[in-house]
Structure formats: C-alpha cells, structure tokens
Amino acid sequence: MSWKLTIKDIVKYKAIFAVCDKDHDGKIIAAEKRNIMRTLGKIFSDKEFNEKKTKENGYLELDKFLNLMADIKTEENALKIEQTNLINTFAYLDRNQNEIIDYNEFKHILTMISKKFCPKEVQKIK
C-alpha cells in the first residue's frame, strides 16, 4: 500500500493514533477524528469533514487513518505547488519586478498569449 507519507510522518501519525486508541484494539471512534485533525492543525468545513468521514461501523482503523493523512498531505502538497507556480508566474509577468503588473505589462501579456484580444478590447479592461 502506498501512503505517500515519509517514515517520520508515519511514526508521528501512529503515535497520535495510539494516544486516541484507548483500549489498544487498533481502531478509534470515527467521531474522534475531528479532534485528531484539529490537534494536527487540520480544520475542515462541515462539508469537507463529511466527505472525509469514515462511515464503517463508526470506527477508524490505523491503515484508513494513515490513508486519510496521506490524502490530506497530497492535497496540501498540491496546493503548495499551485501557490509556487502562481507566484513564479506572477514574477515572470511582472517584467518591472515591482510586484505590480501594470496596465502596459498586462496589455502586452494579453496581446501576446491570445490573438483573441485586440488592443481596443484590452483598452476596455483598463
């Protein structure tokens, strides 16, 4: 099974799981998952939480918990990559390197990347 977690992550999540597994039967009450997530700094909206909720017998076993954490970590990594790409794209488009894409830079971008925008249409955006 590929969890996409580092050994350090697995050790950390197993320790957290063990603390919550009061009777040491290898499963925790699914209702406690929200508290575990908050402890880890993961705050979900009700919709997100319900999407990630385990519905089997009201329990969450270690392997499912680790898979859940791997999914969350994958989502977080994807978000970090997306943010980095956005920052890099902005920096590339900010030809003056003044942290502002001014009208002339924006106009240049629109007319270079798309033949759909003519200078008159770009002027309307201003």
DSSP file (Angstrom, degrees, kcal/mol; ACC not computed):
  #  RESIDUE AA STRUCTURE BP1 BP2  ACC     N-H-->O    O-->H-N    N-H-->O    O-->H-N    TCO  KAPPA ALPHA  PHI   PSI    X-CA   Y-CA   Z-CA
    1    1 A M              0   0    0      0, 0.0     2,-0.7     0, 0.0     0, 0.0   0.000 360.0 360.0 360.0 130.0    0.0    0.0    0.0
    2    2 A S        +     0   0    0      1,-0.1    68,-0.0     2,-0.1     0, 0.0  -0.848 360.0 171.2 -98.3 114.4    1.4    3.4   -1.0
    3    3 A W        -     0   0    0     -2,-0.7    -1,-0.1     2,-0.2     3,-0.1   0.593  36.9-135.4 -98.0 -12.5    0.6    6.0    1.6
    4    4 A K        +     0   0    0      1,-0.2     2,-0.3    69,-0.1    -2,-0.1   0.823  64.0 126.4  59.9  30.6    2.8    8.8    0.2
    5    5 A L        -     0   0    0     68,-0.0    -1,-0.2     4,-0.0    -2,-0.2  -0.888  60.8-121.0-117.0 149.6    4.0    9.5    3.7
    6    6 A T     >  -     0   0    0     -2,-0.3     4,-2.6    -3,-0.1     5,-0.2  -0.421  31.3-108.7 -78.8 164.2    7.5    9.7    5.0
    7    7 A I  H  > S+     0   0    0      1,-0.2     4,-2.7     2,-0.2     5,-0.2   0.904 123.0  54.7 -58.3 -41.3    8.7    7.4    7.8
    8    8 A K  H  > S+     0   0    0      1,-0.2     4,-2.3     2,-0.2    -1,-0.2   0.910 108.5  48.2 -59.9 -43.1    8.7   10.4   10.1
    9    9 A D  H  > S+     0   0    0      2,-0.2     4,-3.1     1,-0.2     5,-0.3   0.935 111.2  50.0 -61.8 -46.6    5.1   11.2    9.2
   10   10 A I  H  X S+     0   0    0     -4,-2.6     4,-2.6     1,-0.2     5,-0.2   0.919 111.0  48.8 -60.7 -44.6    4.0    7.6    9.7
   11   11 A V  H  X S+     0   0    0     -4,-2.7     4,-2.1     2,-0.2    -1,-0.2   0.928 113.7  47.4 -60.2 -45.5    5.7    7.5   13.1
   12   12 A K  H  X S+     0   0    0     -4,-2.3     4,-2.1    -5,-0.2    -2,-0.2   0.939 114.9  44.6 -62.1 -48.0    4.0   10.8   14.1
   13   13 A Y  H  X S+     0   0    0     -4,-3.1     4,-2.5     1,-0.2    -1,-0.2   0.847 111.6  53.0 -69.7 -33.0    0.6    9.7   13.0
   14   14 A K  H  X S+     0   0    0     -4,-2.6     4,-2.8    -5,-0.3    -1,-0.2   0.901 109.2  50.2 -65.6 -39.8    0.9    6.3   14.6
   15   15 A A  H  X S+     0   0    0     -4,-2.1     4,-1.9    -5,-0.2    -2,-0.2   0.918 111.9  46.8 -64.6 -42.9    1.8    7.9   17.9
   16   16 A I  H  X S+     0   0    0     -4,-2.1     4,-1.5     1,-0.2    -2,-0.2   0.920 113.5  49.1 -63.7 -43.3   -1.2   10.2   17.6
   17   17 A F  H  X S+     0   0    0     -4,-2.5     4,-1.6     1,-0.2    -2,-0.2   0.917 108.3  53.8 -61.5 -43.8   -3.4    7.3   16.7
   18   18 A A  H  < S+     0   0    0     -4,-2.8    -1,-0.2     1,-0.2    -2,-0.2   0.867 105.2  53.9 -61.0 -37.7   -2.1    5.3   19.6
   19   19 A V  H  < S+     0   0    0     -4,-1.9    -1,-0.2     1,-0.2    -2,-0.2   0.880 113.1  43.3 -63.6 -36.9   -2.9    8.0   22.1
   20   20 A C  H  < S+     0   0    0     -4,-1.5     2,-1.8    -3,-0.2     9,-0.3   0.686  93.7  83.7 -83.1 -18.8   -6.5    8.1   20.9
   21   21 A D    ><  +     0   0    0     -4,-1.6     3,-1.4     1,-0.2    -1,-0.2  -0.587  59.5 174.9 -85.6  78.6   -6.8    4.3   20.8
   22   22 A K  T 3  S+     0   0    0     -2,-1.8    -1,-0.2     1,-0.3     6,-0.1   0.836  76.0  38.4 -58.7 -39.3   -7.7    4.0   24.5
   23   23 A D  T 3  S-     0   0    0      4,-0.3    -1,-0.3    -3,-0.2    -2,-0.1   0.343 104.4-126.0 -98.6   8.4   -8.3    0.2   24.5
   24   24 A H    <   +     0   0    0     -3,-1.4    -2,-0.1    -6,-0.2     4,-0.1   0.847  66.8 134.0  54.6  41.4   -5.4   -0.6   22.1
   25   25 A D  S    S-     0   0    0      2,-0.4    -1,-0.1     0, 0.0     3,-0.1   0.329  78.7-104.8-101.2   6.9   -7.7   -2.5   19.7
   26   26 A G  S    S+     0   0    0      1,-0.2    36,-1.2    -5,-0.1     2,-0.3   0.627  92.0  80.7  83.1  13.4   -6.2   -0.8   16.6
   27   27 A K  E     -A   61   0A   0     34,-0.2    -2,-0.4    35,-0.1     2,-0.3  -0.996  57.0-155.8-149.4 153.3   -9.2    1.4   16.0
   28   28 A I  E     -A   60   0A   0     32,-2.4    32,-3.0    -2,-0.3     2,-0.3  -0.873  39.3 -89.2-124.0 159.2  -10.6    4.7   17.2
   29   29 A I  E >   -A   59   0A   0     -2,-0.3     3,-2.1    -9,-0.3     4,-0.4  -0.526  33.1-135.8 -68.2 128.1  -14.1    6.1   17.2
   30   30 A A  G >  S+     0   0    0     28,-2.9     3,-1.7    -2,-0.3     4,-0.4   0.797 102.3  67.6 -57.4 -29.7  -14.6    7.9   14.0
   31   31 A A  G >  S+     0   0    0     27,-0.5     3,-0.5     1,-0.3     4,-0.4   0.769  94.0  58.8 -62.8 -24.2  -16.3   10.8   15.9
   32   32 A E  G <> S+     0   0    0     -3,-2.1     4,-2.2     1,-0.2     3,-0.3   0.603  81.6  87.6 -78.6 -11.2  -12.9   11.5   17.5
   33   33 A K  H <> S+     0   0    0     -3,-1.7     4,-2.9    -4,-0.4    -1,-0.2   0.880  82.9  55.8 -57.9 -39.4  -11.4   12.1   14.0
   34   34 A R  H <> S+     0   0    0     -3,-0.5     4,-2.3    -4,-0.4    -1,-0.2   0.914 108.1  48.3 -60.9 -41.7  -12.3   15.7   14.1
   35   35 A N  H  > S+     0   0    0     -4,-0.4     4,-2.2    -3,-0.3    -1,-0.2   0.899 111.7  49.7 -65.2 -39.8  -10.4   16.2   17.4
   36   36 A I  H  X S+     0   0    0     -4,-2.2     4,-1.8     2,-0.2    -2,-0.2   0.932 110.5  50.4 -62.4 -44.9   -7.4   14.5   16.0
   37   37 A M  H  <>S+     0   0    0     -4,-2.9     5,-3.5     1,-0.2     4,-0.2   0.903 110.0  49.7 -61.8 -41.3   -7.5   16.6   12.9
   38   38 A R  H ><5S+     0   0    0     -4,-2.3     3,-1.5     3,-0.2    -1,-0.2   0.903 107.5  54.7 -63.8 -39.6   -7.7   19.8   15.0
   39   39 A T  H 3<5S+     0   0    0     -4,-2.2    -1,-0.2     1,-0.3    -2,-0.2   0.869 109.0  48.7 -59.7 -36.3   -4.8   18.6   17.0
   40   40 A L  T 3<5S-     0   0    0     -4,-1.8    -1,-0.3     2,-0.2    -2,-0.2   0.434 123.7-106.8 -83.5   0.7   -2.8   18.3   13.8
   41   41 A G  T < 5S+     0   0    0     -3,-1.5     2,-0.8     1,-0.2    -3,-0.2   0.682  76.1 137.0  82.9  17.9   -3.9   21.7   12.7
   42   42 A K      < -     0   0    0     -5,-3.5     2,-0.6    -6,-0.2    -1,-0.2  -0.872  29.5-176.7-102.5 108.0   -6.3   20.5   10.1
   43   43 A I        -     0   0    0     -2,-0.8     2,-0.3    -3,-0.1    -9,-0.0  -0.921   5.8-172.2-107.5 119.5   -9.6   22.5   10.2
   44   44 A F        -     0   0    0     -2,-0.6     2,-0.1   -10,-0.1    -2,-0.0  -0.818  24.2-120.3-109.9 149.0  -12.3   21.3    7.8
   45   45 A S     >  -     0   0    0     -2,-0.3     4,-2.9     1,-0.1     5,-0.2  -0.386  41.3-101.6 -70.9 165.2  -15.6   22.8    7.0
   46   46 A D  H  > S+     0   0    0      1,-0.2     4,-2.5     2,-0.2     5,-0.2   0.896 124.7  51.2 -57.9 -39.6  -18.6   20.6    7.8
   47   47 A K  H  > S+     0   0    0      2,-0.2     4,-1.9     1,-0.2    -1,-0.2   0.944 112.2  44.8 -63.6 -48.1  -18.8   19.7    4.1
   48   48 A E  H  > S+     0   0    0      1,-0.2     4,-1.5     2,-0.2    -2,-0.2   0.909 113.6  51.0 -62.4 -41.7  -15.1   18.8    3.8
   49   49 A F  H  X S+     0   0    0     -4,-2.9     4,-0.7     1,-0.2     3,-0.2   0.918 109.2  49.9 -63.0 -43.8  -15.3   16.8    7.1
   50   50 A N  H  < S+     0   0    0     -4,-2.5     3,-0.4     1,-0.2    -1,-0.2   0.847 108.2  54.1 -65.1 -33.1  -18.3   14.8    6.0
   51   51 A E  H  < S+     0   0    0     -4,-1.9    -1,-0.2     1,-0.2    -2,-0.2   0.840 114.7  40.5 -67.0 -32.2  -16.6   14.0    2.7
   52   52 A K  H  < S+     0   0    0     -4,-1.5    -1,-0.2    -3,-0.2    -2,-0.2   0.438  91.7 120.9 -94.1  -1.2  -13.6   12.6    4.6
   53   53 A K     <  -     0   0    0     -4,-0.7     2,-0.5    -3,-0.4   -22,-0.1  -0.346  61.9-130.0 -69.7 140.6  -15.8   10.9    7.3
   54   54 A T        -     0   0    0    -24,-0.1    -1,-0.1     1,-0.1   -21,-0.1  -0.784  22.1-177.2 -90.2 131.5  -15.5    7.2    7.8
   55   55 A K        +     0   0    0     -2,-0.5     2,-0.8     2,-0.1    -1,-0.1   0.424  43.9 113.4-109.4  -0.1  -18.9    5.5    7.8
   56   56 A E  S >  S-     0   0    0      3,-0.2     3,-2.3     1,-0.2   -26,-0.1  -0.654 103.5 -40.2 -82.1 111.4  -17.8    1.9    8.5
   57   57 A N  T 3  S-     0   0    0     -2,-0.8    -1,-0.2     1,-0.3     3,-0.1   0.575  98.6 -80.2  53.8  12.8  -19.1    0.8   11.9
   58   58 A G  T 3  S+     0   0    0      1,-0.3   -28,-2.9   -29,-0.1   -27,-0.5   0.630 104.7 110.2  73.0  11.9  -18.3    4.2   13.4
   59   59 A Y  E <   -A   29   0A   0     -3,-2.3     2,-0.5   -30,-0.3    -1,-0.3  -0.867  55.7-150.8-121.5 155.2  -14.6    3.2   13.7
   60   60 A L  E     -A   28   0A   0    -32,-3.0   -32,-2.4    -2,-0.3     2,-0.2  -0.984  16.8-151.6-124.5 118.6  -11.4    4.3   12.0
   61   61 A E  E  >  -A   27   0A   0     -2,-0.5     4,-2.4   -34,-0.2     3,-0.3  -0.487  28.7-105.9 -88.6 162.2   -8.6    1.8   11.8
   62   62 A L  H  > S+     0   0    0    -36,-1.2     4,-2.9     1,-0.2     5,-0.2   0.888 117.6  50.9 -55.8 -46.5   -4.9    2.7   11.6
   63   63 A D  H  > S+     0   0    0      1,-0.2     4,-2.2     2,-0.2    -1,-0.2   0.889 112.5  46.8 -63.6 -37.2   -4.5    2.0    7.9
   64   64 A K  H  > S+     0   0    0     -3,-0.3     4,-2.4     2,-0.2    -1,-0.2   0.873 111.7  51.9 -70.0 -35.8   -7.5    4.1    7.0
   65   65 A F  H  X S+     0   0    0     -4,-2.4     4,-2.5     2,-0.2    -2,-0.2   0.926 110.7  47.5 -63.6 -45.0   -6.3    6.9    9.2
   66   66 A L  H  X S+     0   0    0     -4,-2.9     4,-2.3     2,-0.2    -2,-0.2   0.892 111.6  50.6 -65.2 -39.1   -2.9    6.8    7.5
   67   67 A N  H  X S+     0   0    0     -4,-2.2     4,-2.5    -5,-0.2    -1,-0.2   0.911 110.1  50.5 -63.1 -41.2   -4.5    6.8    4.1
   68   68 A L  H  X S+     0   0    0     -4,-2.4     4,-2.4     1,-0.2    -2,-0.2   0.929 111.3  47.7 -60.9 -45.7   -6.6    9.8    5.2
   69   69 A M  H  X S+     0   0    0     -4,-2.5     4,-2.7     1,-0.2    -1,-0.2   0.867 110.5  52.3 -65.7 -35.5   -3.5   11.6    6.3
   70   70 A A  H  X S+     0   0    0     -4,-2.3     4,-2.7     2,-0.2    -1,-0.2   0.912 109.6  49.5 -65.2 -41.6   -1.7   10.7    3.0
   71   71 A D  H  X S+     0   0    0     -4,-2.5     4,-2.4     2,-0.2    -2,-0.2   0.924 112.4  47.3 -61.4 -44.0   -4.7   12.2    1.1
   72   72 A I  H  X S+     0   0    0     -4,-2.4     4,-2.6     2,-0.2    -2,-0.2   0.920 112.7  48.8 -63.7 -43.6   -4.6   15.3    3.2
   73   73 A K  H  X S+     0   0    0     -4,-2.7     4,-2.8     2,-0.2    -1,-0.2   0.897 110.4  51.4 -64.0 -39.5   -0.8   15.6    2.7
   74   74 A T  H  X S+     0   0    0     -4,-2.7     4,-2.5     2,-0.2    -1,-0.2   0.914 110.8  48.4 -62.4 -43.0   -1.2   15.1   -1.0
   75   75 A E  H  X S+     0   0    0     -4,-2.4     4,-2.2     2,-0.2    -2,-0.2   0.913 112.3  48.7 -62.5 -42.7   -3.8   17.8   -1.2
   76   76 A E  H  X S+     0   0    0     -4,-2.6     4,-2.4     2,-0.2    -2,-0.2   0.906 111.7  49.1 -64.5 -41.6   -1.5   20.2    0.9
   77   77 A N  H  X S+     0   0    0     -4,-2.8     4,-2.5     2,-0.2    -2,-0.2   0.903 110.4  50.9 -64.2 -41.0    1.5   19.4   -1.4
   78   78 A A  H  X S+     0   0    0     -4,-2.5     4,-2.6     1,-0.2    -1,-0.2   0.903 110.5  49.7 -62.6 -40.4   -0.6   20.1   -4.5
   79   79 A L  H  X S+     0   0    0     -4,-2.2     4,-2.7     2,-0.2    -2,-0.2   0.910 110.1  50.2 -64.8 -42.2   -1.7   23.4   -3.0
   80   80 A K  H  X S+     0   0    0     -4,-2.4     4,-2.5     2,-0.2    -2,-0.2   0.908 111.8  48.1 -62.1 -41.7    1.9   24.3   -2.2
   81   81 A I  H  X S+     0   0    0     -4,-2.5     4,-2.8     2,-0.2    -2,-0.2   0.923 112.0  49.6 -63.9 -44.1    2.9   23.5   -5.8
   82   82 A E  H  X S+     0   0    0     -4,-2.6     4,-2.4     2,-0.2    -2,-0.2   0.915 111.7  48.3 -61.6 -43.4    0.0   25.5   -7.1
   83   83 A Q  H  X S+     0   0    0     -4,-2.7     4,-2.6     2,-0.2    -1,-0.2   0.915 112.0  49.4 -63.4 -42.9    0.9   28.5   -4.9
   84   84 A T  H  X S+     0   0    0     -4,-2.5     4,-2.7     1,-0.2    -2,-0.2   0.919 111.1  49.5 -62.5 -43.9    4.5   28.3   -6.0
   85   85 A N  H  X S+     0   0    0     -4,-2.8     4,-2.6     1,-0.2    -1,-0.2   0.905 111.4  49.5 -61.4 -41.3    3.5   28.1   -9.7
   86   86 A L  H  X S+     0   0    0     -4,-2.4     4,-2.6     2,-0.2    -2,-0.2   0.920 112.1  47.4 -64.6 -44.1    1.3   31.1   -9.2
   87   87 A I  H  X S+     0   0    0     -4,-2.6     4,-2.5     2,-0.2    -2,-0.2   0.916 113.8  47.9 -63.2 -43.1    4.0   33.1   -7.5
   88   88 A N  H  X S+     0   0    0     -4,-2.7     4,-2.2     2,-0.2    -2,-0.2   0.891 111.9  49.6 -65.7 -39.5    6.5   32.2  -10.2
   89   89 A T  H  X S+     0   0    0     -4,-2.6     4,-2.4     2,-0.2    -2,-0.2   0.925 111.2  49.1 -64.4 -44.8    4.1   33.1  -13.0
   90   90 A F  H  X S+     0   0    0     -4,-2.6     4,-1.9     1,-0.2    -2,-0.2   0.932 110.9  50.2 -59.9 -45.5    3.3   36.4  -11.4
   91   91 A A  H  < S+     0   0    0     -4,-2.5    -1,-0.2     1,-0.2    -2,-0.2   0.884 111.0  49.6 -61.4 -38.2    7.1   37.1  -11.0
   92   92 A Y  H  < S+     0   0    0     -4,-2.2    -1,-0.2     1,-0.2    -2,-0.2   0.904 113.1  45.9 -65.7 -41.1    7.6   36.2  -14.7
   93   93 A L  H  < S+     0   0    0     -4,-2.4     2,-1.9     1,-0.2    -2,-0.2   0.739  94.2  80.8 -75.8 -23.0    4.8   38.5  -15.8
   94   94 A D    ><  +     0   0    0     -4,-1.9     3,-1.6     1,-0.2    -1,-0.2  -0.576  58.9 172.8 -83.4  78.3    6.0   41.4  -13.6
   95   95 A R  T 3  S+     0   0    0     -2,-1.9    -1,-0.2     1,-0.3     6,-0.1   0.779  75.3  52.4 -63.8 -28.1    8.6   42.5  -16.0
   96   96 A N  T 3  S-     0   0    0      4,-0.3    -1,-0.3    -3,-0.2    -2,-0.1   0.578 101.3-135.8 -81.8  -9.6    9.5   45.6  -14.0
   97   97 A Q    <   +     0   0    0     -3,-1.6    -2,-0.1    -6,-0.2     4,-0.1   0.862  68.4 124.4  55.3  39.4    9.9   43.5  -10.8
   98   98 A N  S    S-     0   0    0      2,-0.4    -1,-0.1     0, 0.0     3,-0.1   0.174  84.0-110.4-111.2  16.0    7.9   46.0   -8.8
   99   99 A E  S    S+     0   0    0     -5,-0.2     2,-0.4     1,-0.2    -8,-0.1   0.709  91.3  97.0  62.7  23.1    5.4   43.4   -7.5
  100  100 A I        -     0   0    0    -10,-0.1     2,-1.0     2,-0.0    -2,-0.4  -0.996  66.3-146.6-138.9 132.7    2.7   45.1   -9.7
  101  101 A I        -     0   0    0     -2,-0.4    -7,-0.1    -7,-0.1    -8,-0.0  -0.858  32.3-159.6 -96.4 102.9    1.5   44.0  -13.1
  102  102 A D     >  -     0   0    0     -2,-1.0     4,-2.8     1,-0.1     5,-0.2  -0.188  31.5 -93.3 -80.2 175.8    0.7   47.4  -14.5
  103  103 A Y  H  > S+     0   0    0      1,-0.2     4,-3.1     2,-0.2     5,-0.2   0.883 123.4  51.3 -57.5 -43.8   -1.5   48.1  -17.5
  104  104 A N  H  > S+     0   0    0      2,-0.2     4,-2.2     1,-0.2    -1,-0.2   0.899 112.6  46.1 -64.6 -40.0    1.2   48.0  -20.1
  105  105 A E  H  > S+     0   0    0      2,-0.2     4,-2.5     1,-0.2    -1,-0.2   0.928 114.7  48.0 -65.6 -43.7    2.5   44.7  -18.8
  106  106 A F  H  X S+     0   0    0     -4,-2.8     4,-2.8     2,-0.2    -2,-0.2   0.909 111.2  50.6 -62.6 -43.2   -1.0   43.3  -18.7
  107  107 A K  H  X S+     0   0    0     -4,-3.1     4,-2.4    -5,-0.2     5,-0.2   0.918 110.7  49.3 -60.8 -44.5   -1.7   44.6  -22.2
  108  108 A H  H  X S+     0   0    0     -4,-2.2     4,-1.9    -5,-0.2    -2,-0.2   0.924 111.5  49.5 -61.3 -44.6    1.5   43.0  -23.5
  109  109 A I  H  X S+     0   0    0     -4,-2.5     4,-2.6     1,-0.2     5,-0.3   0.945 112.3  47.0 -59.8 -50.4    0.6   39.7  -21.9
  110  110 A L  H  X S+     0   0    0     -4,-2.8     4,-1.2     1,-0.2     7,-0.4   0.892 115.0  44.7 -62.7 -41.0   -3.0   39.6  -23.3
  111  111 A T  H  < S+     0   0    0     -4,-2.4    -1,-0.2    -5,-0.2    -2,-0.2   0.778 116.3  47.5 -76.7 -24.0   -1.9   40.5  -26.8
  112  112 A M  H  < S+     0   0    0     -4,-1.9    -2,-0.2    -5,-0.2    -1,-0.2   0.869 116.3  40.0 -82.7 -38.4    1.0   38.0  -26.8
  113  113 A I  H  < S+     0   0    0     -4,-2.6     2,-0.4    -5,-0.2    -2,-0.2   0.661 121.3  35.4 -88.2 -14.9   -0.8   35.0  -25.4
  114  114 A S    ><  -     0   0    0     -4,-1.2     3,-0.7    -5,-0.3    -1,-0.2  -0.982  49.7-162.1-145.1 130.3   -4.0   35.4  -27.3
  115  115 A K  T 3  S+     0   0    0     -2,-0.4    -1,-0.1     1,-0.2    -4,-0.1   0.504  87.8  80.4 -81.0  -4.1   -4.9   36.6  -30.7
  116  116 A K  T 3  S+     0   0    0     -6,-0.1     2,-0.6     1,-0.1    -1,-0.2   0.752  81.3  70.6 -74.9 -23.2   -8.5   37.0  -29.4
  117  117 A F    <   -     0   0    0     -3,-0.7    -3,-0.1    -7,-0.4    -1,-0.1  -0.838  65.1-167.8 -99.5 121.5   -7.7   40.3  -27.7
  118  118 A C    >>  -     0   0    0     -2,-0.6     4,-2.1     1,-0.1     3,-0.7  -0.682  40.2-102.3 -97.2 161.9   -7.1   43.3  -29.9
  119  119 A P  H 3> S+     0   0    0      0, 0.0     4,-2.1     0, 0.0     5,-0.1   0.830 122.1  57.4 -53.4 -34.6   -5.7   46.5  -28.4
  120  120 A K  H 3> S+     0   0    0      2,-0.2     4,-1.2     1,-0.2    -3,-0.0   0.904 107.7  46.6 -64.0 -41.0   -9.1   48.1  -28.4
  121  121 A E  H <> S+     0   0    0     -3,-0.7     4,-1.0     1,-0.2    -1,-0.2   0.884 110.8  52.0 -68.7 -38.5  -10.5   45.2  -26.2
  122  122 A V  H >X S+     0   0    0     -4,-2.1     4,-1.0     1,-0.2     3,-0.7   0.893 104.4  57.6 -63.5 -38.6   -7.5   45.4  -23.9
  123  123 A Q  H 3< S+     0   0    0     -4,-2.1     3,-0.5     1,-0.2    -1,-0.2   0.858 100.0  58.8 -60.0 -36.0   -8.2   49.2  -23.5
  124  124 A K  H 3< S+     0   0    0     -4,-1.2    -1,-0.2     1,-0.2    -2,-0.2   0.823  99.1  58.2 -62.9 -31.5  -11.7   48.4  -22.3
  125  125 A I  H <<        0   0    0     -4,-1.0    -1,-0.2    -3,-0.7    -2,-0.2   0.838 360.0 360.0 -67.2 -33.0  -10.2   46.4  -19.4
  126  126 A K     <        0   0    0     -4,-1.0    -1,-0.3    -3,-0.5    -2,-0.2   0.511 360.0 360.0 -60.9 360.0   -8.3   49.4  -18.2
